[in-house]
Amino acid sequence: MKICGLSDIHGQFRDIPECDVLCITGDLINLNDQRNIDASRHWWYNRFTSWINRLPCKKVIIVPGNHDFYLEDAYIKGYLPQLKQDLKVRTNDKLVILINEQYDYEGTKFYGCPYIKSIPFQQGRWAFEEDGTVDEETRKVTSKYDDIPEGIDILLTHDNPFKNALLSNVPKPKIAHLYGHWHDGRDLPEVGYYNCSVLDDFYNVKKNFKPIIIDTDESVSEDIQEFGKENERNTDATET
């Protein structure tokens, strides 16, 4: 299976090579419409679905990002199932939206988690924030990342595991972990960690940008290292 990866397009629709599945790991909507629910709805139902229908792939699997307020609103207020169905119909069963969910396609297991560690001095400003909860007795930290199961082939998250210690400790996917959020953030493609961000930290398309391409027939044999608290030290307070 040929998989293409993008992230942080912020409304800038890109061409992709022909593939089986396109994965987009958050921050899809443009900046001008992101906080206006009515404008966002129009964007998702019209401009976004039109682009999806033009893409040379069989499936498009997405997770929201911290700028995708409309999808968070749908998730919190309970109309996400209807939204999914509407967009599925408008894209002829091409679009799949994952919010802490697994999706199996032609023998490949995908899992999507949209949450991010809150950005210092910007807590509460963004969609899908998750800092975990500490049990006062055991001091154990629990979070929505705990729901990520073992045995996933392709893991889609919005946050970067090098910037989020909670996320760095989730079960390792068999093939690849795709993410974005920190546009110029670190990755390690040689061991299956891919920063798929289209834009750089200045919201310009990256120089010589090419979509991430993964052929699942080519297995990743090396073990993926743990990142631990080093990730927290690397976190900066720049808005992404």
PATILUM-248624 format. One record per atom (N, C-alpha, C, O): x, y, z. Coordinates in steps of 0.2 Angstrom, whole numbers, padded with zeros to 4 digits, always signed. Example, Ala and Ser with C-alpha at 12.3 -4.5 7.8 and 13.67 -1.06 7.14 Angstrom:
BEGIN
+0066-0028+0039 +0062-0022+0039 +0066-0016+0039 +0071-0017+0042 +0064-0011+0035 +0068-0005+0036 +0064+0000+0039 +0067+0006+0040 
This chain:
BEGIN
+0004-0006+0000 +0000+0000+0000 +0004+0006+0000 +0009+0007+0004 +0003+0011-0004 +0006+0017-0005 +0003+0023-0001 -0003+0024-0002 +0006+0025+0004 +0003+0030+0009 +0006+0037+0008 +0013+0037+0008 +0003+0042+0007 +0005+0049+0007 +0003+0053+0014 -0002+0052+0016 +0008+0057+0016 +0007+0061+0022 +0008+0068+0021 +0013+0071+0019 +0003+0072+0024 +0003+0079+0024 +0001+0081+0031 -0003+0078+0035 +0002+0087+0033 +0000+0090+0039 +0000+0098+0039 +0004+0101+0035 -0004+0101+0043 -0003+0109+0044 -0003+0112+0037 +0001+0116+0035 -0009+0111+0033 -0009+0114+0027 -0012+0121+0028 -0012+0125+0023 -0016+0122+0033 -0019+0128+0035 -0023+0131+0028 -0022+0137+0027 -0027+0127+0025 -0031+0129+0020 -0027+0130+0013 -0030+0132+0008 -0021+0128+0013 -0017+0128+0007 -0017+0121+0003 -0013+0117+0005 -0022+0120-0001 -0023+0114-0004 -0017+0112-0009 -0014+0116-0013 -0014+0106-0008 -0008+0104-0011 -0009+0098-0016 -0014+0094-0015 -0006+0098-0021 -0006+0092-0026 -0002+0086-0022 +0003+0087-0019 -0004+0080-0024 -0001+0074-0021 +0000+0069-0027 -0003+0069-0032 +0005+0065-0026 +0006+0060-0031 +0001+0054-0030 -0003+0054-0025 -0001+0051-0035 -0006+0045-0035 -0004+0040-0029 +0002+0038-0029 -0008+0039-0025 -0007+0034-0019 -0014+0030-0017 -0019+0032-0020 -0013+0026-0013 -0019+0022-0010 -0022+0027-0005 -0029+0027-0005 -0019+0029+0000 -0021+0033+0006 -0017+0039+0007 -0011+0039+0007 -0021+0045+0008 -0018+0051+0010 -0020+0052+0017 -0026+0052+0019 -0015+0053+0021 -0016+0054+0029 -0014+0062+0030 -0009+0064+0028 -0019+0065+0033 -0017+0072+0035 -0018+0073+0042 -0023+0071+0045 -0013+0075+0046 -0013+0075+0053 -0014+0082+0056 -0010+0084+0061 -0019+0085+0054 -0022+0091+0058 -0020+0098+0055 -0015+0098+0050 -0023+0103+0058 -0023+0110+0055 -0024+0110+0048 -0020+0112+0044 -0030+0108+0046 -0032+0108+0039 -0035+0115+0037 -0034+0117+0031 -0039+0118+0041 -0043+0124+0039 -0039+0130+0039 -0033+0131+0042 -0041+0135+0035 -0037+0142+0034 -0038+0146+0041 -0042+0145+0044 -0033+0150+0042 -0033+0154+0048 -0038+0159+0049 -0041+0160+0054 -0041+0162+0043 -0046+0167+0043 -0053+0164+0046 -0057+0167+0049 -0054+0157+0044 -0061+0154+0046 -0061+0150+0052 -0066+0148+0054 -0055+0149+0055 -0054+0144+0060 -0059+0145+0066 -0061+0140+0069 -0060+0151+0068 -0063+0152+0074 -0071+0153+0073 -0075+0154+0078 -0073+0154+0067 -0080+0155+0065 -0083+0149+0063 -0082+0146+0058 -0088+0147+0067 -0091+0140+0066 -0095+0140+0060 -0094+0135+0056 -0098+0145+0058 -0102+0145+0052 -0098+0145+0046 -0099+0141+0041 -0093+0149+0046 -0088+0150+0041 -0084+0143+0040 -0083+0141+0034 -0082+0140+0046 -0079+0134+0045 -0083+0128+0042 -0081+0124+0038 -0090+0128+0044 -0094+0123+0042 -0094+0124+0034 -0094+0118+0031 -0095+0130+0031 -0095+0131+0024 -0089+0128+0021 -0089+0125+0016 -0083+0130+0024 -0077+0128+0021 -0076+0120+0021 -0074+0117+0016 -0078+0117+0027 -0077+0109+0027 -0082+0106+0022 -0080+0101+0019 -0088+0108+0021 -0093+0105+0017 -0092+0107+0010 -0094+0103+0006 -0089+0112+0008 -0088+0114+0001 -0081+0114-0001 -0079+0110-0005 -0077+0119+0001 -0070+0119-0002 -0066+0113+0000 -0063+0110-0005 -0067+0110+0006 -0062+0105+0008 -0065+0098+0004 -0061+0095+0001 -0071+0097+0004 -0074+0091+0000 -0072+0091-0007 -0071+0086-0010 -0073+0097-0010 -0071+0098-0017 -0064+0096-0018 -0062+0092-0023 -0059+0098-0014 -0052+0096-0015 -0051+0088-0014 -0048+0085-0018 -0054+0086-0009 -0054+0078-0007 -0056+0074-0014 -0053+0070-0015 -0061+0077-0017 -0064+0073-0023 -0059+0073-0029 -0060+0069-0033 -0055+0078-0029 -0050+0079-0034 -0044+0075-0033 -0040+0074-0038 -0042+0073-0027 -0036+0070-0026 -0035+0063-0029 -0040+0059-0028 -0029+0061-0031 -0028+0054-0034 -0027+0049-0029 -0021+0046-0029 -0032+0048-0025 -0031+0042-0020 -0038+0039-0018 -0043+0042-0020 -0038+0033-0015 -0044+0030-0014 -0047+0032-0007 -0053+0033-0007 -0043+0034-0002 -0045+0036+0004 -0041+0042+0007 -0035+0042+0005 -0045+0046+0011 -0041+0052+0014 -0043+0051+0022 -0049+0051+0023 -0038+0050+0026 -0039+0049+0033 -0036+0055+0036 -0030+0056+0036 -0040+0058+0041 -0037+0064+0044 -0039+0064+0051 -0043+0060+0054 -0034+0067+0055 -0036+0069+0062 -0036+0077+0062 -0032+0080+0059 -0040+0080+0067 -0040+0087+0067 -0034+0089+0071 -0030+0085+0074 -0033+0096+0071 -0027+0099+0074 -0030+0104+0079 -0036+0105+0079 -0025+0108+0082 -0027+0113+0087 -0030+0119+0084 -0033+0123+0087 -0030+0120+0077 -0034+0125+0074 -0040+0123+0071 -0044+0127+0069 -0042+0117+0071 -0048+0114+0068 -0054+0114+0073 -0056+0109+0076 -0056+0120+0075 -0061+0122+0080 -0068+0119+0079 -0071+0116+0083 -0069+0119+0072 -0076+0116+0070 -0077+0109+0072 -0082+0106+0074 -0071+0105+0071 -0072+0098+0072 -0072+0096+0080 -0075+0092+0082 -0068+0101+0084 -0069+0100+0091 -0076+0102+0093 -0078+0098+0098 -0079+0107+0090 -0086+0109+0092 -0090+0103+0091 -0095+0101+0095 -0090+0100+0085 -0094+0094+0083 -0093+0088+0088 -0098+0085+0090 -0087+0087+0090 -0085+0082+0095 -0088+0083+0102 -0091+0078+0105 -0087+0089+0104 -0090+0091+0111 -0097+0091+0111 -0100+0088+0116 -0100+0094+0106 -0108+0095+0106 -0111+0089+0104 -0118+0089+0104 -0108+0084+0101 -0111+0077+0099 -0114+0077+0092 -0118+0072+0091 -0112+0082+0088 -0115+0081+0081 -0109+0078+0076 -0110+0079+0070 -0104+0076+0079 -0098+0073+0075 -0101+0067+0071 -0099+0067+0065 -0105+0063+0073 -0107+0057+0069 -0111+0060+0063 -0110+0057+0057 -0115+0065+0063 -0119+0067+0058 -0114+0071+0053 -0115+0070+0047 -0109+0075+0056 -0104+0078+0051 -0100+0073+0047 -0099+0074+0041 -0098+0068+0051 -0094+0062+0047 -0098+0059+0041 -0096+0058+0036 -0105+0058+0043 -0109+0055+0038 -0110+0060+0032 -0109+0058+0026 -0111+0066+0033 -0112+0071+0028 -0106+0072+0024 -0106+0072+0018 -0100+0072+0027 -0094+0073+0023 -0092+0066+0019 -0089+0066+0014 -0094+0061+0022 -0093+0054+0019 -0097+0054+0012 -0095+0052+0007 -0103+0056+0013 -0108+0056+0007 -0105+0061+0002 -0105+0059-0004 -0103+0067+0004 -0100+0072-0001 -0094+0070-0004 -0092+0073-0009 -0090+0065-0001 -0084+0063-0004 -0084+0056-0007 -0079+0052-0008 -0090+0053-0008 -0091+0046-0010 -0088+0041-0006 -0084+0037-0009 -0088+0042+0000 -0085+0037+0005 -0078+0037+0005 -0074+0032+0006 -0075+0043+0003 -0068+0044+0003 -0064+0046+0009 -0059+0044+0011 -0068+0050+0013 -0065+0054+0018 -0067+0050+0025 -0072+0048+0026 -0061+0049+0029 -0062+0046+0036 -0059+0051+0041 -0053+0053+0040 -0063+0053+0046 -0061+0057+0051 -0060+0053+0058 -0064+0049+0060 -0054+0053+0061 -0052+0050+0067 -0051+0054+0073 -0047+0058+0072 -0055+0053+0078 -0054+0057+0084 -0053+0051+0090 -0059+0049+0092 -0047+0049+0091 -0046+0044+0096 -0050+0037+0094 -0054+0034+0097 -0049+0036+0087 -0052+0030+0084 -0047+0026+0080 -0042+0029+0077 -0049+0020+0079 -0045+0016+0074 -0049+0014+0068 -0055+0014+0068 -0046+0014+0062 -0049+0013+0056 -0045+0008+0052 -0039+0009+0051 -0048+0002+0050 -0044-0003+0046 -0046-0003+0039 -0051-0003+0037 -0040-0002+0035 -0041-0002+0027 -0037-0007+0024 -0031-0006+0024 -0040-0011+0020 -0036-0016+0016 -0030-0020+0020 -0025-0020+0018 -0032-0021+0027 -0027-0025+0031 -0022-0020+0035 -0018-0023+0038 -0023-0014+0034 -0018-0009+0037 -0022-0006+0043 -0028-0003+0041 -0019-0005+0049 -0023-0002+0055 -0020+0005+0056 -0014+0006+0057 -0025+0009+0055 -0024+0017+0056 -0027+0019+0063 -0032+0016+0065 -0023+0023+0067 -0026+0026+0073 -0025+0033+0073 -0019+0035+0071 -0030+0037+0075 -0029+0044+0074 -0031+0048+0081 -0036+0046+0084 -0026+0052+0083 -0027+0056+0090 -0025+0063+0089 -0020+0064+0087 -0030+0068+0090 -0029+0075+0088 -0026+0079+0093 -0024+0085+0092 -0025+0076+0099 -0023+0081+0105 -0016+0083+0105 -0012+0080+0102 -0015+0089+0108 -0009+0092+0109 -0008+0094+0116 -0012+0095+0120 -0001+0094+0118 +0001+0097+0125 -0001+0105+0124 +0001+0108+0119 -0004+0108+0129 -0005+0115+0129 +0001+0119+0128 +0006+0117+0131 +0001+0124+0124 +0007+0128+0123 +0008+0133+0129 +0003+0137+0131 +0014+0134+0132 +0015+0138+0138 +0012+0145+0136 +0013+0148+0131 +0009+0148+0141 +0006+0155+0141 +0000+0155+0136 -0003+0161+0134 -0002+0150+0133 -0008+0150+0128 -0013+0145+0130 -0017+0143+0126 -0013+0142+0136 -0017+0137+0139 -0024+0139+0138 -0026+0145+0140 -0028+0135+0135 -0035+0136+0134 -0037+0140+0128 -0043+0141+0127 -0032+0141+0124 -0034+0145+0118 -0035+0141+0112 -0038+0143+0107 -0033+0134+0112 -0033+0130+0106 -0038+0124+0107 -0040+0122+0112 -0039+0121+0101 -0043+0115+0101 -0039+0109+0103 -0033+0109+0102 -0043+0104+0106 -0040+0098+0107 -0033+0098+0112 -0028+0095+0110 -0034+0102+0117 -0028+0102+0122 -0029+0096+0127 -0034+0094+0129 -0023+0093+0129 -0023+0088+0133 -0016+0087+0137 -0011+0086+0134 -0016+0089+0143 -0010+0089+0148 -0010+0083+0153 -0005+0082+0156 -0015+0079+0152 -0015+0073+0157 -0018+0075+0164 -0018+0081+0165 -0020+0070+0168 -0022+0071+0174 -0018+0067+0179 -0016+0061+0178 -0016+0070+0185 -0011+0066+0190 -0016+0064+0195 -0019+0068+0199 -0015+0057+0197 -0018+0054+0203 -0015+0056+0209 -0009+0055+0209 -0018+0059+0214 -0015+0062+0220 -0012+0057+0224 -0007+0058+0227 -0015+0051+0224 -0012+0045+0228 -0006+0042+0225 -0001+0041+0228 -0007+0040+0218 -0002+0036+0215 +0003+0040+0211 +0009+0038+0209 +0001+0047+0210 +0005+0051+0206 +0006+0049+0199 +0010+0052+0195 +0002+0044+0197 +0002+0042+0190 -0002+0047+0185 -0007+0049+0187 +0001+0048+0180 -0002+0053+0175 -0006+0049+0170 -0004+0044+0167 -0012+0050+0169 -0017+0047+0164 -0019+0052+0159 -0019+0058+0160 -0020+0050+0153 -0021+0055+0147 -0025+0051+0142 -0026+0045+0142 -0028+0055+0137 -0031+0052+0131 -0027+0048+0127 -0029+0044+0123 -0020+0049+0127 -0015+0045+0124 -0015+0038+0126 -0013+0034+0122 -0018+0037+0132 -0018+0030+0135 -0022+0025+0131 -0022+0019+0131 -0027+0028+0127 -0031+0024+0123 -0028+0022+0116 -0031+0017+0113 -0022+0024+0115 -0019+0022+0109 -0017+0014+0110 -0013+0013+0114 -0020+0010+0106 -0018+0003+0107 -0012+0000+0104 -0009+0003+0100 -0010-0006+0106 -0004-0009+0103 -0006-0012+0096 -0012-0013+0095 -0001-0013+0092 -0003-0017+0086 -0005-0012+0080 -0007-0015+0075 -0005-0006+0081 -0007-0001+0076 -0001-0001+0070 +0005-0001+0072 -0003+0000+0064 +0002+0000+0059 +0004+0007+0057 +0010+0009+0057 -0001+0012+0057 +0000+0019+0055 -0003+0023+0061 -0009+0023+0061 +0001+0027+0065 -0002+0031+0070 -0002+0038+0067 +0003+0041+0065 -0008+0041+0068 -0008+0048+0066 -0010+0052+0072 -0015+0051+0075 -0005+0057+0074 -0007+0062+0079 -0005+0069+0076 -0001+0070+0072 -0008+0074+0080 -0007+0081+0078 +0000+0083+0081 +0004+0086+0078 +0001+0081+0087 +0007+0083+0091 +0013+0079+0089 +0012+0074+0087 +0018+0082+0090 +0025+0079+0089 +0028+0076+0095 +0028+0079+0100 +0029+0069+0094 +0031+0065+0100 +0038+0068+0103 +0039+0067+0109 +0042+0072+0099 +0048+0075+0102 +0047+0081+0106 +0051+0083+0110 +0040+0083+0106 +0039+0089+0110 +0034+0087+0115 +0032+0092+0119 +0032+0081+0116 +0026+0079+0121 +0028+0073+0124 +0028+0067+0121 +0030+0073+0130 +0033+0067+0134 +0027+0062+0135 +0029+0056+0134 +0021+0064+0136 +0016+0059+0136 +0015+0055+0130 +0014+0049+0130 +0015+0059+0124 +0014+0055+0118 +0020+0051+0116 +0020+0046+0112 +0026+0053+0118 +0032+0049+0117 +0032+0042+0120 +0036+0037+0117 +0028+0041+0124 +0027+0034+0128 +0022+0030+0125 +0021+0024+0129 +0018+0031+0120 +0013+0027+0118 +0016+0021+0114 +0021+0021+0112 +0012+0016+0113 +0014+0010+0109 +0017+0012+0102 +0014+0016+0099 +0022+0009+0101 +0025+0011+0094 +0021+0007+0088 +0020+0002+0089 +0020+0011+0083 +0016+0008+0077 +0021+0004+0074 +0027+0005+0074 +0019-0001+0070 +0023-0006+0067 +0026-0003+0061 +0032-0005+0059 +0023+0002+0057 +0026+0005+0051 +0028+0012+0052 +0034+0014+0051 +0024+0017+0054 +0025+0024+0055 +0021+0028+0059 +0015+0026+0060 +0024+0033+0062 +0020+0038+0066 +0020+0044+0062 +0026+0047+0061 +0015+0047+0060 +0014+0053+0056 +0011+0059+0060 +0007+0057+0064 +0014+0065+0060 +0012+0070+0064 +0014+0077+0061 +0017+0077+0056 +0012+0082+0065 +0014+0089+0062 +0015+0094+0068 +0019+0093+0073 +0010+0099+0068 +0009+0104+0074 +0015+0108+0074 +0015+0114+0073 +0021+0106+0076 +0027+0110+0076 +0030+0110+0069 +0034+0105+0068 +0029+0115+0065 +0030+0115+0058 +0037+0112+0056 +0038+0108+0052 +0042+0115+0060 +0049+0114+0058 +0052+0109+0063 +0058+0108+0064 +0047+0105+0067 +0049+0101+0072 +0053+0095+0069 +0053+0093+0063 +0056+0091+0074 +0061+0086+0073 +0057+0080+0070 +0051+0079+0072 +0060+0075+0066 +0058+0069+0064 +0064+0064+0064 +0069+0066+0064 +0062+0058+0063 +0067+0052+0062 +0064+0047+0057 +0062+0042+0059 +0064+0049+0051 +0061+0045+0046 +0064+0038+0045 +0061+0033+0043 +0071+0038+0047 +0074+0031+0046 +0071+0026+0051 +0072+0020+0050 +0068+0028+0057 +0065+0024+0061 +0057+0025+0062 +0054+0022+0067 +0054+0028+0057 +0047+0028+0056 +0044+0034+0059 +0037+0034+0060 +0047+0039+0061 +0044+0046+0063 +0044+0051+0058 +0050+0053+0056 +0039+0053+0056 +0038+0058+0050 +0034+0064+0052 +0029+0064+0054 +0038+0070+0052 +0035+0077+0052 +0032+0078+0045 +0036+0079+0040 +0025+0078+0045 +0022+0079+0038 +0020+0086+0037 +0017+0088+0032 +0022+0091+0041 +0020+0098+0040 +0022+0101+0033 +0028+0100+0031 +0017+0104+0030 +0018+0107+0023 +0022+0114+0024 +0026+0116+0020 +0020+0118+0029 +0022+0124+0030 +0028+0125+0035 +0028+0120+0039 +0032+0130+0035 +0037+0131+0040 +0034+0135+0046 +0028+0137+0046 +0038+0137+0050 +0036+0141+0056 +0034+0148+0054 +0030+0151+0058 +0035+0150+0048 +0033+0157+0046 +0027+0156+0041 +0024+0161+0038 +0024+0150+0041 +0018+0149+0037 +0019+0149+0030 +0014+0151+0026 +0025+0148+0028 +0026+0148+0021 +0027+0141+0019 +0030+0137+0023 +0026+0139+0013 +0027+0132+0010 +0034+0130+0011 +0039+0135+0008 +0036+0125+0014 +0043+0123+0015 +0047+0123+0008 +0044+0120+0003 +0053+0125+0008 +0057+0125+0002 +0058+0118-0001 +0060+0113+0004 +0057+0117-0007 +0058+0110-0010 +0053+0105-0007 +0055+0099-0006 +0047+0107-0004 +0043+0103-0001 +0040+0097-0005 +0039+0098-0011 +0040+0091-0002 +0037+0085-0006 +0034+0081+0000 +0036+0081+0005 +0028+0079-0002 +0024+0075+0003 +0028+0069+0005 +0031+0066+0001 +0026+0067+0011 +0029+0061+0014 +0026+0055+0010 +0020+0055+0009 +0030+0050+0008 +0028+0044+0004 +0030+0038+0008 +0036+0037+0009 +0026+0033+0010 +0027+0027+0013 +0024+0021+0009 +0019+0021+0007 +0029+0016+0008 +0026+0010+0005 +0026+0005+0010 +0032+0003+0013 +0020+0003+0012 +0020-0002+0018 +0023-0009+0016 +0024-0013+0021 +0025-0010+0010 +0028-0016+0009 +0035-0016+0011 +0039-0021+0011 +0038-0010+0012 +0045-0009+0015 +0044-0008+0022 +0043-0003+0025 +0046-0014+0026 +0045-0014+0033 +0051-0009+0037 +0056-0009+0034 +0049-0007+0042 +0054-0003+0047 +0056-0008+0052 +0053-0010+0056 +0063-0010+0051 +0065-0015+0055 +0069-0012+0062 +0069-0016+0067 +0071-0006+0062 +0074-0004+0068 +0069-0002+0073 +0063+0000+0072 +0071-0003+0079 +0067-0001+0085 +0067+0007+0086 +0072+0010+0084 +0061+0009+0088 +0061+0017+0089 +0062+0019+0096 +0059+0016+0100 +0067+0023+0097 +0069+0025+0103 +0064+0029+0107 +0059+0032+0105 +0065+0028+0114 +0060+0032+0119 +0063+0039+0119 +0069+0040+0119 +0059+0044+0120 +0061+0051+0120 +0061+0054+0127 +0064+0059+0128 +0056+0052+0131 +0055+0054+0138 +0055+0062+0139 +0052+0066+0135 +0058+0064+0144 +0058+0071+0147 +0062+0076+0142 +0061+0082+0143 +0066+0073+0138 +0070+0077+0133 +0065+0081+0129 +0067+0087+0127 +0060+0078+0127 +0055+0082+0123 +0052+0088+0126 +0051+0093+0123 +0051+0088+0133 +0048+0094+0137 +0053+0099+0136 +0052+0105+0136 +0060+0098+0137 +0065+0103+0137 +0065+0106+0130 +0068+0112+0130 +0063+0102+0125 +0064+0105+0118 +0058+0109+0116 +0058+0113+0111 +0053+0109+0121 +0046+0113+0119 +0048+0120+0120 +0050+0123+0125 +0046+0124+0115 +0046+0132+0115 +0039+0134+0115 +0034+0130+0115 +0038+0141+0116 +0031+0144+0117 +0029+0147+0111 +0024+0151+0111 +0032+0146+0105 +0030+0149+0099 +0023+0146+0097 +0022+0140+0097 +0018+0150+0095 +0012+0147+0092 +0013+0144+0086 +0017+0146+0082 +0009+0138+0085 +0009+0134+0079 +0003+0133+0076 +0002+0130+0071 
